[in-house]
Amino acid sequence: MSGIRINRFAGLLPSLLLSLFIVGLFIAGLLMTRVTQAKPLQLTEVAPDVYALIGPMEQRSAQNLANNANFGFIVTHDSVLLIDSGGTLLGAGDIESHIRTVTDKPIQLVINTGGQDHRWFGNRYFAEQGIRTLTSVKTQADQNARRNSQIESTSALTAASWAGTDPQPATAVVSETTELTIGGLQIELIPVGPAHTGGETLVWLPEHKVLFSGDLVYTGRMLGIGPQSQHRDWIAAFDTIRQLAPQVIVPGHGQPTDLSGAEKDTYDYLVFLRSEVGRLIDAGEEMSAVSRIDQSRFSYLEVYEQIHGRNAQQVFEQMEWE
Ligand SMILES: [Zn+2]
């Protein structure tokens, strides 16, 4: 009898191992799914060796790692220049993994185009590799000012994917238009704004005529006007873009475009909204009247339904004090 028992127990061992193996496969499968879901960024070469990583136009989530925005990188003859570092630590790693599908060259510099989370929350990931982080004085001030409030909201929205994120503002700053040469490539950092936030920093490649505009330009998606936005100055900042005469603009959100595309989806909307709201204020109307503004001309833009009413309220609130 006891021999049989031993045999039965011995028979259990392989099936236990098999079960463990299956559970292991299941966990590995989950992890693989996670990795797959963590790669919604779409890689596009907008000029020779100049790449855009186009993020999804949805809210931050555990799946998109708060990389719901565009990023960019340029491969020079000896290194890589990265534009914006992602919305979480995991998001920063995801951006690097996309770069590694193109080149093994080291990243030499990270530029932050703005103070919104996805522009800089991944800085620490690169700083720990000894990579410099650079932005403008105004953008850095915005990063410092809104760090805690943005940590609160982004950590809640990204849940488990927030793990390890410790947002560090850029450590080096420029206060005016600054030319840099990196790996033989000439770039210009151009501080503008306040616009969408307290101060955006444009990255201009004069040889390629490519502009990384950060959140100064949105395409295909309705731009968001928040309490930190200054829409009158945002409109004025477009003059800087026009003077550059870019052939390609990589916007903060949406597909790469040209100047007329940027004007259609961003500039025209800002001008339209300010003139409509201005009319109501001149007529002595209350804020509630903004719901009567017919914004349907821009209803082709993604997230229109969720955002257009709030945008109008925000413009009204500010214009009352202009
Ligand atoms: Zn943004």
Residues whose N, C-alpha, C, O or C-beta is under 5 A from the ligand:
A	BS01	ZN	A69 Q116 D215 G252
